[in-house]
Amino acid sequence: MSNRIDKATKNYSAALMNNTKWRKTFTVIADTGIKFRVALVSNHKYGLEQVLRNSVLNETHIGDGCIVGGPIEYKEIFGLQVARYESIRNPQNGANYKDDAKSIAFKQAIESLGMYPIEVTEEHIYIHGYEQ
């Protein structure tokens, strides 16, 4: 598996993240409970939205059973996408509203870790793993 990943990552001019930064990022995700999507170097499409089922993170990869499609080596991650707004239903009146509390907490926690390749758009927060 590692040879396939190494071959795919040679197409990029620079790696923007390392194992330590990814592990810290996923720790923040587990702590905040925010939903996320992952895109792999083999396919730049973001996968299913998911939550980190547990915070068992290894030095070089996310273990099997932690996220859908695991195990995943950190160097295999092209990018991470987090929705800025979560749709929440008010149980008292049934009205839906957009809440950004988790994305604000996530962004603040990531920014407190130092220099990360983060991009914020109207709808999403991205962390880029590679520069093309």
PALUMNU-672107 format. One record per residue: x, y, z of N, C-alpha, C, O in turn; residue in three letters. Coordinates in steps of 0.1 Angstrom, whole numbers, plus 5000, padded with zeros to 4 digits. Example, Ala and Ser with C-alpha at 12.3 -4.5 7.8 and 13.67 -1.06 7.14 Angstrom:
2
+------+------+------+------+------+------+------+------+------+------+------+------+-------+
!  nc1 !  nc2 !  nc3 ! cac1 ! cac2 ! cac3 !  cc1 !  cc2 !  cc3 !  oc1 !  oc2 !  oc3 ! torlo !
+------+------+------+------+------+------+------+------+------+------+------+------+-------+
! 5132 ! 4943 ! 5078 ! 5123 ! 4955 ! 5078 ! 5132 ! 4967 ! 5078 ! 5142 ! 4967 ! 5085 !   ala !
! 5128 ! 4978 ! 5071 ! 5137 ! 4989 ! 5071 ! 5129 ! 5000 ! 5079 ! 5134 ! 5011 ! 5080 !   ser !
+------+------+------+------+------+------+------+------+------+------+------+------+-------+
This chain:
132
+------+------+------+------+------+------+------+------+------+------+------+------+-------+
!  nc1 !  nc2 !  nc3 ! cac1 ! cac2 ! cac3 !  cc1 !  cc2 !  cc3 !  oc1 !  oc2 !  oc3 ! torlo !
+------+------+------+------+------+------+------+------+------+------+------+------+-------+
! 5008 ! 4988 ! 5000 ! 5000 ! 5000 ! 5000 ! 5009 ! 5012 ! 5000 ! 5005 ! 5022 ! 4993 !   met !
! 5020 ! 5012 ! 5007 ! 5028 ! 5024 ! 5008 ! 5034 ! 5028 ! 4995 ! 5036 ! 5040 ! 4992 !   ser !
! 5038 ! 5018 ! 4987 ! 5044 ! 5021 ! 4974 ! 5034 ! 5029 ! 4965 ! 5037 ! 5038 ! 4958 !   asn !
! 5021 ! 5024 ! 4965 ! 5011 ! 5031 ! 4958 ! 5009 ! 5045 ! 4962 ! 5007 ! 5054 ! 4954 !   arg !
! 5009 ! 5048 ! 4975 ! 5008 ! 5061 ! 4981 ! 5020 ! 5070 ! 4977 ! 5019 ! 5081 ! 4973 !   ile !
! 5032 ! 5064 ! 4978 ! 5044 ! 5071 ! 4975 ! 5044 ! 5076 ! 4960 ! 5048 ! 5087 ! 4957 !   asp !
! 5039 ! 5067 ! 4952 ! 5039 ! 5070 ! 4937 ! 5029 ! 5082 ! 4935 ! 5032 ! 5091 ! 4927 !   lys !
! 5017 ! 5081 ! 4942 ! 5007 ! 5092 ! 4940 ! 5012 ! 5105 ! 4946 ! 5008 ! 5116 ! 4940 !   ala !
! 5019 ! 5105 ! 4956 ! 5024 ! 5118 ! 4962 ! 5035 ! 5125 ! 4955 ! 5038 ! 5136 ! 4957 !   thr !
! 5042 ! 5117 ! 4946 ! 5053 ! 5123 ! 4938 ! 5048 ! 5134 ! 4928 ! 5055 ! 5141 ! 4922 !   lys !
! 5035 ! 5134 ! 4926 ! 5029 ! 5144 ! 4916 ! 5027 ! 5158 ! 4922 ! 5023 ! 5167 ! 4915 !   asn !
! 5030 ! 5159 ! 4935 ! 5028 ! 5172 ! 4942 ! 5042 ! 5179 ! 4944 ! 5052 ! 5173 ! 4946 !   tyr !
! 5041 ! 5192 ! 4944 ! 5054 ! 5200 ! 4945 ! 5058 ! 5200 ! 4960 ! 5070 ! 5202 ! 4963 !   ser !
! 5049 ! 5199 ! 4970 ! 5053 ! 5199 ! 4984 ! 5042 ! 5193 ! 4992 ! 5030 ! 5194 ! 4989 !   ala !
! 5046 ! 5187 ! 5003 ! 5037 ! 5182 ! 5013 ! 5035 ! 5193 ! 5023 ! 5045 ! 5199 ! 5028 !   ala !
! 5023 ! 5197 ! 5026 ! 5020 ! 5208 ! 5035 ! 5018 ! 5203 ! 5050 ! 5018 ! 5211 ! 5059 !   leu !
! 5015 ! 5191 ! 5051 ! 5012 ! 5185 ! 5064 ! 5022 ! 5173 ! 5067 ! 5026 ! 5167 ! 5057 !   met !
! 5024 ! 5170 ! 5079 ! 5032 ! 5158 ! 5083 ! 5023 ! 5150 ! 5093 ! 5012 ! 5154 ! 5096 !   asn !
! 5029 ! 5138 ! 5097 ! 5021 ! 5129 ! 5106 ! 5017 ! 5136 ! 5119 ! 5005 ! 5134 ! 5123 !   asn !
! 5026 ! 5144 ! 5124 ! 5023 ! 5151 ! 5137 ! 5011 ! 5161 ! 5135 ! 5002 ! 5161 ! 5144 !   thr !
! 5012 ! 5169 ! 5125 ! 5001 ! 5178 ! 5123 ! 4987 ! 5172 ! 5120 ! 4977 ! 5176 ! 5125 !   lys !
! 4988 ! 5161 ! 5112 ! 4975 ! 5154 ! 5109 ! 4970 ! 5148 ! 5122 ! 4958 ! 5148 ! 5125 !   trp !
! 4978 ! 5142 ! 5130 ! 4974 ! 5136 ! 5143 ! 4968 ! 5146 ! 5152 ! 4957 ! 5144 ! 5158 !   arg !
! 4974 ! 5158 ! 5153 ! 4968 ! 5169 ! 5161 ! 4955 ! 5174 ! 5155 ! 4946 ! 5177 ! 5163 !   lys !
! 4954 ! 5174 ! 5142 ! 4942 ! 5178 ! 5135 ! 4930 ! 5169 ! 5139 ! 4919 ! 5173 ! 5142 !   thr !
! 4933 ! 5156 ! 5138 ! 4922 ! 5146 ! 5141 ! 4919 ! 5145 ! 5155 ! 4908 ! 5142 ! 5159 !   phe !
! 4928 ! 5149 ! 5164 ! 4926 ! 5150 ! 5178 ! 4916 ! 5161 ! 5181 ! 4906 ! 5160 ! 5189 !   thr !
! 4918 ! 5173 ! 5174 ! 4908 ! 5184 ! 5175 ! 4895 ! 5180 ! 5170 ! 4884 ! 5183 ! 5176 !   val !
! 4894 ! 5172 ! 5159 ! 4882 ! 5168 ! 5153 ! 4874 ! 5159 ! 5163 ! 4862 ! 5160 ! 5165 !   ile !
! 4882 ! 5150 ! 5169 ! 4875 ! 5141 ! 5179 ! 4871 ! 5149 ! 5191 ! 4860 ! 5146 ! 5197 !   ala !
! 4879 ! 5158 ! 5196 ! 4875 ! 5166 ! 5207 ! 4863 ! 5175 ! 5205 ! 4854 ! 5177 ! 5214 !   asp !
! 4861 ! 5181 ! 5193 ! 4850 ! 5190 ! 5190 ! 4838 ! 5182 ! 5185 ! 4827 ! 5188 ! 5186 !   thr !
! 4840 ! 5170 ! 5181 ! 4828 ! 5162 ! 5175 ! 4823 ! 5167 ! 5162 ! 4812 ! 5164 ! 5158 !   gly !
! 4831 ! 5175 ! 5155 ! 4827 ! 5181 ! 5142 ! 4827 ! 5170 ! 5131 ! 4836 ! 5161 ! 5131 !   ile !
! 4818 ! 5171 ! 5122 ! 4818 ! 5162 ! 5110 ! 4828 ! 5167 ! 5100 ! 4831 ! 5179 ! 5099 !   lys !
! 4834 ! 5158 ! 5093 ! 4844 ! 5161 ! 5083 ! 4843 ! 5151 ! 5071 ! 4837 ! 5141 ! 5071 !   phe !
! 4850 ! 5155 ! 5060 ! 4852 ! 5147 ! 5048 ! 4867 ! 5147 ! 5045 ! 4874 ! 5156 ! 5047 !   arg !
! 4871 ! 5135 ! 5040 ! 4885 ! 5134 ! 5036 ! 4886 ! 5131 ! 5021 ! 4878 ! 5124 ! 5015 !   val !
! 4896 ! 5137 ! 5015 ! 4900 ! 5134 ! 5001 ! 4913 ! 5128 ! 5001 ! 4922 ! 5133 ! 5008 !   ala !
! 4915 ! 5117 ! 4993 ! 4928 ! 5110 ! 4993 ! 4936 ! 5114 ! 4980 ! 4930 ! 5119 ! 4971 !   leu !
! 4949 ! 5112 ! 4981 ! 4958 ! 5115 ! 4970 ! 4954 ! 5107 ! 4957 ! 4956 ! 5112 ! 4946 !   val !
! 4948 ! 5096 ! 4959 ! 4944 ! 5088 ! 4947 ! 4931 ! 5092 ! 4941 ! 4929 ! 5089 ! 4929 !   ser !
! 4924 ! 5101 ! 4948 ! 4911 ! 5106 ! 4942 ! 4908 ! 5118 ! 4950 ! 4905 ! 5118 ! 4962 !   asn !
! 4908 ! 5130 ! 4944 ! 4907 ! 5142 ! 4950 ! 4892 ! 5146 ! 4955 ! 4890 ! 5157 ! 4960 !   his !
! 4883 ! 5136 ! 4953 ! 4869 ! 5139 ! 4957 ! 4868 ! 5136 ! 4972 ! 4873 ! 5126 ! 4977 !   lys !
! 4861 ! 5145 ! 4978 ! 4858 ! 5144 ! 4992 ! 4848 ! 5133 ! 4994 ! 4837 ! 5133 ! 4988 !   tyr !
! 4850 ! 5124 ! 5004 ! 4842 ! 5112 ! 5006 ! 4830 ! 5116 ! 5015 ! 4826 ! 5128 ! 5016 !   gly !
! 4824 ! 5106 ! 5021 ! 4812 ! 5107 ! 5030 ! 4815 ! 5116 ! 5042 ! 4826 ! 5115 ! 5048 !   leu !
! 4806 ! 5124 ! 5046 ! 4807 ! 5131 ! 5059 ! 4806 ! 5121 ! 5070 ! 4798 ! 5112 ! 5070 !   glu !
! 4815 ! 5123 ! 5080 ! 4816 ! 5114 ! 5091 ! 4821 ! 5121 ! 5103 ! 4826 ! 5132 ! 5103 !   gln !
! 4820 ! 5114 ! 5114 ! 4826 ! 5119 ! 5127 ! 4837 ! 5108 ! 5131 ! 4836 ! 5097 ! 5127 !   val !
! 4846 ! 5113 ! 5138 ! 4857 ! 5104 ! 5142 ! 4851 ! 5095 ! 5154 ! 4847 ! 5101 ! 5164 !   leu !
! 4850 ! 5083 ! 5152 ! 4844 ! 5074 ! 5162 ! 4851 ! 5073 ! 5175 ! 4845 ! 5071 ! 5185 !   arg !
! 4864 ! 5074 ! 5174 ! 4872 ! 5074 ! 5186 ! 4885 ! 5081 ! 5183 ! 4888 ! 5084 ! 5171 !   asn !
! 4892 ! 5084 ! 5193 ! 4905 ! 5092 ! 5191 ! 4917 ! 5083 ! 5191 ! 4928 ! 5088 ! 5195 !   ser !
! 4916 ! 5071 ! 5187 ! 4927 ! 5062 ! 5187 ! 4935 ! 5065 ! 5174 ! 4932 ! 5060 ! 5163 !   val !
! 4945 ! 5074 ! 5175 ! 4953 ! 5078 ! 5164 ! 4967 ! 5073 ! 5165 ! 4973 ! 5074 ! 5176 !   leu !
! 4972 ! 5067 ! 5155 ! 4986 ! 5062 ! 5155 ! 4996 ! 5072 ! 5150 ! 4992 ! 5083 ! 5145 !   asn !
! 5008 ! 5069 ! 5152 ! 5019 ! 5078 ! 5147 ! 5019 ! 5081 ! 5132 ! 5021 ! 5093 ! 5128 !   glu !
! 5015 ! 5071 ! 5124 ! 5016 ! 5073 ! 5110 ! 5002 ! 5072 ! 5103 ! 5001 ! 5074 ! 5090 !   thr !
! 4992 ! 5068 ! 5110 ! 4979 ! 5065 ! 5103 ! 4968 ! 5065 ! 5113 ! 4969 ! 5065 ! 5125 !   his !
! 4956 ! 5066 ! 5107 ! 4943 ! 5065 ! 5115 ! 4940 ! 5050 ! 5114 ! 4938 ! 5044 ! 5103 !   ile !
! 4938 ! 5044 ! 5126 ! 4936 ! 5030 ! 5126 ! 4922 ! 5025 ! 5120 ! 4913 ! 5033 ! 5119 !   gly !
! 4921 ! 5013 ! 5117 ! 4909 ! 5007 ! 5112 ! 4898 ! 5008 ! 5123 ! 4901 ! 5006 ! 5135 !   asp !
! 4886 ! 5012 ! 5118 ! 4875 ! 5013 ! 5128 ! 4874 ! 5027 ! 5133 ! 4864 ! 5030 ! 5140 !   gly !
! 4883 ! 5036 ! 5131 ! 4882 ! 5050 ! 5136 ! 4874 ! 5058 ! 5127 ! 4865 ! 5066 ! 5131 !   cys !
! 4875 ! 5057 ! 5113 ! 4867 ! 5064 ! 5104 ! 4863 ! 5054 ! 5093 ! 4869 ! 5044 ! 5091 !   ile !
! 4854 ! 5059 ! 5085 ! 4849 ! 5051 ! 5073 ! 4861 ! 5050 ! 5063 ! 4867 ! 5060 ! 5060 !   val !
! 4864 ! 5038 ! 5059 ! 4875 ! 5036 ! 5049 ! 4888 ! 5034 ! 5055 ! 4898 ! 5034 ! 5048 !   gly !
! 4889 ! 5033 ! 5068 ! 4902 ! 5032 ! 5075 ! 4908 ! 5018 ! 5073 ! 4900 ! 5009 ! 5069 !   gly !
! 4920 ! 5015 ! 5076 ! 4930 ! 5025 ! 5080 ! 4935 ! 5034 ! 5069 ! 4934 ! 5030 ! 5057 !   pro !
! 4939 ! 5046 ! 5073 ! 4944 ! 5056 ! 5063 ! 4957 ! 5061 ! 5068 ! 4958 ! 5067 ! 5079 !   ile !
! 4967 ! 5060 ! 5060 ! 4980 ! 5067 ! 5063 ! 4978 ! 5082 ! 5062 ! 4972 ! 5086 ! 5053 !   glu !
! 4984 ! 5089 ! 5071 ! 4983 ! 5104 ! 5070 ! 4988 ! 5109 ! 5057 ! 4982 ! 5119 ! 5052 !   tyr !
! 4999 ! 5104 ! 5052 ! 5005 ! 5109 ! 5039 ! 4996 ! 5106 ! 5027 ! 4998 ! 5111 ! 5016 !   lys !
! 4985 ! 5098 ! 5029 ! 4975 ! 5095 ! 5019 ! 4965 ! 5106 ! 5018 ! 4957 ! 5105 ! 5008 !   glu !
! 4964 ! 5115 ! 5027 ! 4953 ! 5125 ! 5028 ! 4957 ! 5137 ! 5019 ! 4967 ! 5144 ! 5022 !   ile !
! 4949 ! 5139 ! 5009 ! 4950 ! 5151 ! 5000 ! 4945 ! 5163 ! 5007 ! 4951 ! 5174 ! 5006 !   phe !
! 4934 ! 5162 ! 5014 ! 4928 ! 5173 ! 5021 ! 4916 ! 5169 ! 5030 ! 4911 ! 5158 ! 5029 !   gly !
! 4912 ! 5178 ! 5038 ! 4902 ! 5176 ! 5048 ! 4892 ! 5188 ! 5046 ! 4896 ! 5199 ! 5045 !   leu !
! 4879 ! 5184 ! 5047 ! 4869 ! 5194 ! 5045 ! 4859 ! 5194 ! 5058 ! 4855 ! 5183 ! 5061 !   gln !
! 4857 ! 5205 ! 5063 ! 4847 ! 5206 ! 5075 ! 4837 ! 5217 ! 5071 ! 4840 ! 5227 ! 5066 !   val !
! 4824 ! 5213 ! 5073 ! 4813 ! 5223 ! 5070 ! 4814 ! 5234 ! 5081 ! 4816 ! 5232 ! 5093 !   ala !
! 4811 ! 5246 ! 5076 ! 4811 ! 5257 ! 5085 ! 4799 ! 5258 ! 5093 ! 4798 ! 5263 ! 5104 !   arg !
! 4788 ! 5252 ! 5088 ! 4775 ! 5253 ! 5095 ! 4769 ! 5239 ! 5096 ! 4770 ! 5231 ! 5087 !   tyr !
! 4763 ! 5237 ! 5107 ! 4756 ! 5224 ! 5110 ! 4741 ! 5227 ! 5111 ! 4737 ! 5237 ! 5118 !   glu !
! 4733 ! 5220 ! 5104 ! 4719 ! 5222 ! 5105 ! 4713 ! 5215 ! 5117 ! 4715 ! 5203 ! 5120 !   ser !
! 4707 ! 5223 ! 5125 ! 4702 ! 5218 ! 5138 ! 4687 ! 5222 ! 5139 ! 4682 ! 5232 ! 5135 !   ile !
! 4679 ! 5212 ! 5144 ! 4665 ! 5214 ! 5145 ! 4661 ! 5217 ! 5159 ! 4665 ! 5210 ! 5169 !   arg !
! 4654 ! 5228 ! 5161 ! 4649 ! 5232 ! 5174 ! 4638 ! 5222 ! 5179 ! 4628 ! 5221 ! 5172 !   asn !
! 4640 ! 5215 ! 5190 ! 4630 ! 5205 ! 5194 ! 4617 ! 5211 ! 5199 ! 4607 ! 5204 ! 5199 !   pro !
! 4617 ! 5224 ! 5202 ! 4605 ! 5230 ! 5207 ! 4596 ! 5234 ! 5196 ! 4583 ! 5233 ! 5198 !   gln !
! 4601 ! 5240 ! 5185 ! 4592 ! 5245 ! 5175 ! 4594 ! 5238 ! 5161 ! 4587 ! 5241 ! 5152 !   asn !
! 4604 ! 5229 ! 5160 ! 4607 ! 5222 ! 5148 ! 4614 ! 5230 ! 5137 ! 4617 ! 5224 ! 5127 !   gly !
! 4618 ! 5242 ! 5140 ! 4625 ! 5250 ! 5130 ! 4639 ! 5246 ! 5129 ! 4646 ! 5243 ! 5139 !   ala !
! 4644 ! 5246 ! 5117 ! 4658 ! 5243 ! 5114 ! 4666 ! 5256 ! 5114 ! 4661 ! 5267 ! 5109 !   asn !
! 4678 ! 5256 ! 5119 ! 4687 ! 5267 ! 5118 ! 4702 ! 5263 ! 5116 ! 4705 ! 5251 ! 5119 !   tyr !
! 4710 ! 5272 ! 5112 ! 4724 ! 5269 ! 5110 ! 4732 ! 5273 ! 5122 ! 4730 ! 5284 ! 5127 !   lys !
! 4740 ! 5264 ! 5127 ! 4749 ! 5267 ! 5138 ! 4763 ! 5265 ! 5134 ! 4767 ! 5256 ! 5128 !   asp !
! 4771 ! 5275 ! 5139 ! 4786 ! 5274 ! 5135 ! 4795 ! 5273 ! 5147 ! 4807 ! 5275 ! 5147 !   asp !
! 4789 ! 5269 ! 5159 ! 4797 ! 5267 ! 5171 ! 4808 ! 5257 ! 5170 ! 4819 ! 5260 ! 5174 !   ala !
! 4805 ! 5246 ! 5164 ! 4816 ! 5235 ! 5162 ! 4827 ! 5240 ! 5153 ! 4839 ! 5237 ! 5155 !   lys !
! 4823 ! 5246 ! 5142 ! 4833 ! 5250 ! 5132 ! 4842 ! 5262 ! 5138 ! 4854 ! 5262 ! 5135 !   ser !
! 4836 ! 5270 ! 5146 ! 4844 ! 5281 ! 5152 ! 4854 ! 5275 ! 5162 ! 4865 ! 5279 ! 5162 !   ile !
! 4849 ! 5265 ! 5170 ! 4858 ! 5259 ! 5180 ! 4869 ! 5251 ! 5172 ! 4881 ! 5252 ! 5177 !   ala !
! 4866 ! 5245 ! 5161 ! 4876 ! 5237 ! 5154 ! 4886 ! 5247 ! 5148 ! 4898 ! 5244 ! 5149 !   phe !
! 4882 ! 5258 ! 5142 ! 4891 ! 5267 ! 5135 ! 4900 ! 5273 ! 5146 ! 4912 ! 5275 ! 5144 !   lys !
! 4894 ! 5277 ! 5157 ! 4903 ! 5283 ! 5168 ! 4913 ! 5274 ! 5173 ! 4924 ! 5277 ! 5176 !   gln !
! 4909 ! 5261 ! 5175 ! 4918 ! 5251 ! 5180 ! 4930 ! 5248 ! 5170 ! 4941 ! 5247 ! 5174 !   ala !
! 4926 ! 5248 ! 5157 ! 4936 ! 5245 ! 5147 ! 4946 ! 5257 ! 5146 ! 4958 ! 5255 ! 5145 !   ile !
! 4940 ! 5269 ! 5146 ! 4949 ! 5281 ! 5146 ! 4958 ! 5282 ! 5158 ! 4969 ! 5288 ! 5157 !   glu !
! 4954 ! 5277 ! 5169 ! 4962 ! 5278 ! 5181 ! 4974 ! 5268 ! 5180 ! 4984 ! 5270 ! 5188 !   ser !
! 4973 ! 5259 ! 5171 ! 4984 ! 5249 ! 5170 ! 4996 ! 5255 ! 5162 ! 5007 ! 5249 ! 5162 !   leu !
! 4994 ! 5266 ! 5155 ! 5004 ! 5272 ! 5147 ! 5001 ! 5273 ! 5132 ! 4989 ! 5274 ! 5129 !   gly !
! 5011 ! 5273 ! 5124 ! 5009 ! 5275 ! 5109 ! 5003 ! 5262 ! 5103 ! 5011 ! 5252 ! 5101 !   met !
! 4991 ! 5262 ! 5099 ! 4985 ! 5251 ! 5091 ! 4980 ! 5256 ! 5078 ! 4976 ! 5268 ! 5077 !   tyr !
! 4980 ! 5248 ! 5068 ! 4975 ! 5252 ! 5054 ! 4960 ! 5252 ! 5054 ! 4953 ! 5243 ! 5049 !   pro !
! 4954 ! 5262 ! 5060 ! 4939 ! 5262 ! 5062 ! 4933 ! 5272 ! 5052 ! 4939 ! 5283 ! 5049 !   ile !
! 4922 ! 5269 ! 5047 ! 4914 ! 5278 ! 5038 ! 4900 ! 5278 ! 5042 ! 4894 ! 5268 ! 5045 !   glu !
! 4895 ! 5290 ! 5044 ! 4881 ! 5292 ! 5048 ! 4873 ! 5298 ! 5037 ! 4876 ! 5309 ! 5031 !   val !
! 4862 ! 5291 ! 5033 ! 4853 ! 5297 ! 5023 ! 4839 ! 5299 ! 5030 ! 4838 ! 5297 ! 5042 !   thr !
! 4830 ! 5303 ! 5022 ! 4816 ! 5306 ! 5027 ! 4810 ! 5294 ! 5034 ! 4804 ! 5295 ! 5044 !   glu !
! 4812 ! 5282 ! 5028 ! 4806 ! 5270 ! 5033 ! 4815 ! 5260 ! 5040 ! 4810 ! 5252 ! 5048 !   glu !
! 4828 ! 5261 ! 5038 ! 4837 ! 5251 ! 5043 ! 4850 ! 5256 ! 5049 ! 4854 ! 5267 ! 5046 !   his !
! 4856 ! 5248 ! 5057 ! 4870 ! 5250 ! 5061 ! 4878 ! 5238 ! 5056 ! 4874 ! 5227 ! 5057 !   ile !
! 4889 ! 5241 ! 5049 ! 4897 ! 5231 ! 5043 ! 4911 ! 5231 ! 5050 ! 4916 ! 5242 ! 5053 !   tyr !
! 4917 ! 5219 ! 5051 ! 4931 ! 5218 ! 5055 ! 4937 ! 5210 ! 5043 ! 4933 ! 5199 ! 5040 !   ile !
! 4947 ! 5216 ! 5037 ! 4953 ! 5210 ! 5025 ! 4965 ! 5202 ! 5029 ! 4973 ! 5206 ! 5037 !   his !
! 4966 ! 5190 ! 5024 ! 4978 ! 5181 ! 5027 ! 4989 ! 5183 ! 5017 ! 5001 ! 5181 ! 5021 !   gly !
! 4986 ! 5188 ! 5005 ! 4997 ! 5189 ! 4995 ! 4995 ! 5202 ! 4987 ! 4984 ! 5207 ! 4985 !   tyr !
! 5006 ! 5206 ! 4981 ! 5005 ! 5218 ! 4972 ! 5008 ! 5212 ! 4958 ! 5017 ! 5204 ! 4956 !   glu !
! 4999 ! 5216 ! 4948 ! 5000 ! 5210 ! 4935 ! 5010 ! 5218 ! 4927 ! 5012 ! 5215 ! 4915 !   gln !
+------+------+------+------+------+------+------+------+------+------+------+------+-------+
